Amino acid sequence: MIIQTQRYMMKNLVYSSLLLSVILGSCNSNDNTDNNNNSGNTVEAGTPRLQYTVVNAFPHDTESFTQGLTIHNGQMYESTGSPGEGIKNNGSWIGPVDLATGKAEHKAKLAPEHFGEGSTILNNKAYYITWQTKAGFVYDLPDFKLVKQFTYNHDGWGLTNDGTNLIMSDGSNKLYFYSPDSLKMLNIVSVSDYNGPVANINELEYINGFVYANQWETPYILKIDPNSGKVVGQLDLSNLTNEIRNTAPEADVLNGIAFDSANGKIYITGKKWPKVYEIKIQ
C-alpha cells in the first residue's frame, strides 16, 4: 500500500508541475481568460463550448476511487484504483453498480501491486487496465472469470471502445487503438486543439462517433474526433465540481463517463464523489 501511495504522489507531482507552468504562463499573458496560453494543456478559445443540463443525481460510494465507468446492456459497471494509505478507498476492483442505491459488487479485485485504471466492455468481455504495471486483464461476463492478461508499453489511464477497437489513454495527448482479440496496438492518434497538443487525457467514453475524455485535474470533458485527434468541443463542469468540493471535502477529481446507447443517457462522476450525475448535452 505504501508503494501505491508513492506512485499516486509521483503522478500528482509530475502533473501538478505541468499545471503550475500553465497557470504561471496565463498570469503573464495579456490575453483574456478565455484564451489559450499556448501551453497545449487547455482548450483553445475557439473550441465550441458544449452546453448541458443535469437530469438526475444518484448515490455513489465515496470510498470508490473511480477510474472507469461504463454501461453494458443497461447495467452500469465501474473500475477503481487504490492510491493506498492516506486516501481512504476500497481498493482496485471492477464490477456492477446499482445506480439507484450506489451499491457496488466487487466482482474482480486486483493484487496490491496493481493500481487499477480504466475499463470497457466489448463483445461480452470486460477489459481492465492498470496504471504503471502495464498489465491489462480480460474477463468473461457475467461471472468475471479471468480469461486473459496482456501488456502494453505505456501507462494505462482511460479505456473505451468504438465497437471494433479498444481505445486507451496514458495521460499524455495520445489515444492508442488496440485490437480486442490480439491485443496488439493498431494505431496512435495525437489529440490537439488549435494551439497544439492537449495533455492529461484521462477517462474515456465513445459517444456517437466521438471520444469524450476527462482532462485530468480540470473540470473539463473534451469531445475528440478519433480520426483526426482534434478537440471539437469542450464541456465545462465547473458548477458540478464546485458543488462536490463544497459538500464533500474528501472527494477527488472529476473522472468517469458512461453512455447508455439504448436510451442516449450520459452519466458522469468523480473519484470518491458522493454522486453520479445524469446529464444531457445540448
C-alpha positions in Angstrom: 0.0 0.0 0.0 2.9 2.3 0.7 4.2 1.7 -2.8 0.8 2.6 -4.3 0.8 5.8 -2.3 4.2 6.8 -3.6 3.1 6.1 -7.1 0.0 8.2 -6.7 2.0 11.1 -5.2 4.5 10.8 -8.0 1.7 11.1 -10.6 0.3 14.2 -8.8 3.8 15.8 -8.5 4.6 15.4 -12.2 1.3 16.8 -13.4 1.0 19.4 -10.7 4.3 20.8 -12.0 2.8 20.9 -15.5 -0.3 22.6 -14.4 1.7 25.2 -12.4 3.6 26.1 -15.5 0.2 26.6 -17.3 -1.0 28.9 -14.5 2.1 31.0 -14.5 2.0 31.4 -18.2 -1.5 32.5 -18.0 -0.7 35.1 -15.4 1.9 36.6 -17.6 -0.4 36.8 -20.6 -2.2 39.8 -21.9 -4.9 37.7 -23.4 -8.3 37.5 -21.7 -9.2 34.5 -19.5 -10.9 32.6 -22.3 -7.8 32.4 -24.5 -5.4 29.6 -24.5 -1.9 30.3 -23.2 -0.3 28.1 -25.9 0.9 25.6 -23.4 -1.2 22.9 -25.1 -2.7 22.0 -21.8 -6.1 23.7 -22.1 -8.6 24.1 -24.9 -8.3 27.0 -27.3 -10.9 29.7 -27.0 -12.4 29.0 -30.4 -13.4 25.4 -29.4 -17.2 25.2 -29.1 -18.3 25.1 -25.5 -20.9 22.4 -25.1 -24.0 23.2 -23.0 -25.5 20.6 -20.6 -28.3 20.2 -18.1 -28.4 18.0 -15.0 -31.3 15.5 -15.4 -30.8 13.5 -12.2 -28.4 12.5 -9.4 -27.8 9.1 -7.9 -25.8 8.0 -4.9 -22.1 6.9 -5.3 -19.8 5.1 -2.9 -17.4 7.7 -1.5 -14.7 5.0 -1.0 -14.6 4.2 -4.7 -11.6 5.9 -6.4 -13.3 5.9 -9.8 -11.1 5.3 -12.8 -13.6 3.8 -15.3 -17.4 4.0 -15.8 -19.4 2.2 -18.5 -22.8 0.8 -19.3 -23.4 -2.6 -20.9 -26.9 -3.9 -21.6 -28.4 -1.3 -19.3 -26.1 -2.2 -16.3 -23.6 0.3 -15.0 -20.0 -1.0 -14.3 -17.2 0.7 -12.5 -13.5 0.2 -12.2 -11.4 1.8 -9.5 -7.9 2.5 -8.3 -6.2 2.1 -5.0 -3.9 5.1 -4.1 -3.1 3.5 -0.8 -2.5 4.8 2.7 -3.7 8.4 3.4 -6.5 8.2 0.9 -9.4 6.1 2.2 -10.6 3.8 -0.6 -12.0 0.3 -1.2 -9.2 -0.9 -3.5 -8.8 -1.7 -7.2 -11.7 -3.7 -8.5 -14.2 -3.9 -11.3 -17.9 -4.9 -11.1 -21.5 -3.8 -11.5 -23.0 -0.9 -9.6 -26.6 -0.4 -8.7 -27.4 3.0 -10.0 -30.3 3.5 -7.7 -28.5 2.7 -4.5 -24.8 3.3 -5.4 -24.0 -0.2 -4.0 -21.2 -1.9 -5.9 -20.3 -5.6 -6.3 -16.5 -6.1 -6.4 -16.5 -8.9 -9.0 -12.8 -8.9 -9.7 -10.1 -7.4 -7.5 -6.5 -6.7 -8.5 -3.4 -7.7 -6.5 -1.9 -4.9 -4.4 0.9 -4.3 -6.8 -1.6 -3.1 -9.5 -3.2 0.3 -9.5 -6.5 -0.2 -11.3 -7.5 2.3 -14.0 -10.0 2.5 -16.9 -12.3 -0.3 -18.2 -14.6 -1.0 -21.0 -16.9 -3.9 -22.2 -16.8 -5.2 -25.8 -18.2 -8.5 -27.2 -19.3 -9.5 -23.7 -15.8 -9.2 -22.3 -14.6 -6.7 -19.7 -11.2 -5.1 -20.2 -9.5 -3.5 -17.2 -6.1 -1.8 -17.4 -3.6 -0.7 -14.8 -1.6 2.5 -14.3 2.2 1.8 -14.3 2.5 -2.0 -14.1 1.5 -2.1 -17.8 -0.8 -5.0 -17.3 -4.3 -5.4 -18.7 -6.9 -8.0 -17.7 -9.8 -9.6 -19.7 -12.8 -11.1 -18.0 -15.8 -13.1 -19.3 -19.2 -11.7 -18.4 -21.3 -12.1 -16.3 -19.1 -14.0 -13.8 -15.9 -12.0 -14.4 -13.8 -15.1 -14.9 -10.3 -14.0 -15.9 -9.6 -15.3 -19.4 -6.5 -13.4 -20.5 -3.8 -11.0 -19.3 -1.9 -8.6 -21.7 0.7 -5.9 -21.6 1.4 -2.6 -23.2 4.4 -0.2 -23.4 2.9 2.9 -21.8 0.9 4.0 -18.8 -2.7 2.9 -18.7 -5.2 5.6 -17.8 -8.6 5.6 -19.6 -10.2 2.9 -21.8 -13.2 2.8 -24.1 -14.1 1.1 -27.4 -15.7 2.2 -30.7 -17.5 -1.1 -31.3 -14.4 -2.6 -33.1 -11.3 -1.4 -31.3 -10.2 -0.7 -27.8 -9.1 2.9 -27.3 -6.7 3.7 -24.4 -5.1 6.9 -23.0 -2.0 7.3 -20.9 -2.2 10.8 -19.5 -0.5 12.4 -22.5 -2.2 13.7 -25.7 -2.2 10.2 -27.2 -5.0 7.8 -28.0 -3.9 4.2 -28.6 -6.0 1.9 -30.6 -5.8 -1.9 -29.8 -7.3 -5.0 -31.3 -9.6 -6.6 -28.7 -8.7 -10.0 -29.9 -4.9 -9.9 -30.4 -4.5 -7.0 -28.0 -1.8 -5.6 -30.4 -1.6 -1.9 -30.9 -3.0 -0.8 -34.3 -2.7 3.0 -34.3 -1.9 6.1 -32.3 -3.8 9.4 -32.7 -2.5 12.6 -31.2 -5.1 14.9 -29.6 -4.7 18.6 -30.2 -6.6 21.8 -30.4 -5.8 24.9 -32.5 -2.8 25.6 -30.3 -1.2 22.2 -30.3 -1.2 19.1 -28.1 -3.8 18.8 -25.4 -2.4 16.8 -22.5 -3.8 15.0 -19.5 -6.3 12.9 -21.5 -7.8 10.5 -18.9 -11.0 8.5 -18.6 -12.7 7.9 -22.0 -16.1 7.1 -23.4 -17.1 6.7 -27.0 -20.4 8.5 -27.8 -22.0 8.7 -31.2 -18.7 8.7 -33.2 -16.6 10.8 -30.8 -14.3 10.1 -27.9 -15.3 12.1 -24.8 -12.4 12.4 -22.4 -11.9 13.7 -18.8 -9.0 16.1 -18.8 -7.2 15.2 -15.6 -7.3 17.8 -12.8 -9.6 20.0 -14.7 -13.4 20.3 -14.7 -13.5 19.7 -18.4 -14.7 16.8 -20.6 -13.3 17.1 -24.2 -15.1 15.9 -27.3 -12.5 14.5 -29.6 -12.7 13.4 -33.3 -11.0 10.0 -33.1 -9.9 10.1 -36.7 -8.1 13.4 -36.6 -7.5 13.8 -32.9 -8.9 17.3 -33.0 -10.8 18.6 -30.0 -14.1 19.7 -31.4 -16.0 20.6 -28.2 -15.5 21.3 -24.5 -17.9 20.6 -21.7 -17.2 22.7 -18.6 -18.5 21.0 -15.5 -17.2 23.6 -13.0 -20.6 24.0 -11.4 -20.8 20.4 -10.5 -17.1 20.1 -9.4 -17.6 23.1 -7.2 -20.7 21.7 -5.7 -18.9 18.4 -4.9 -15.9 20.3 -3.5 -18.1 22.3 -1.2 -20.2 19.4 0.1 -17.6 16.5 0.1 -14.1 17.7 1.0 -12.6 14.3 0.6 -13.8 13.9 -3.0 -11.1 13.9 -5.6 -11.2 15.0 -9.3 -13.9 14.6 -11.9 -13.4 11.2 -13.5 -15.9 8.8 -15.1 -18.1 9.0 -18.1 -20.7 6.4 -19.1 -23.1 6.3 -22.1 -26.2 4.2 -22.5 -26.6 3.8 -26.2 -30.0 2.2 -25.8 -31.5 5.5 -24.5 -28.9 8.1 -25.1 -28.3 8.8 -21.4 -24.9 10.1 -20.2 -23.6 9.7 -16.7 -20.6 11.4 -15.0 -18.9 11.1 -11.6 -15.6 11.5 -9.9 -13.1 9.8 -7.6 -14.7 9.4 -4.2 -17.7 11.5 -5.3 -20.9 11.0 -3.4 -23.0 11.3 -6.5 -23.3 10.1 -10.1 -25.0 12.7 -12.3 -27.1 12.0 -15.3 -26.6 14.9 -17.7 -28.0 15.9 -21.1 -25.6 17.6 -23.6 -27.4 20.1 -25.7 
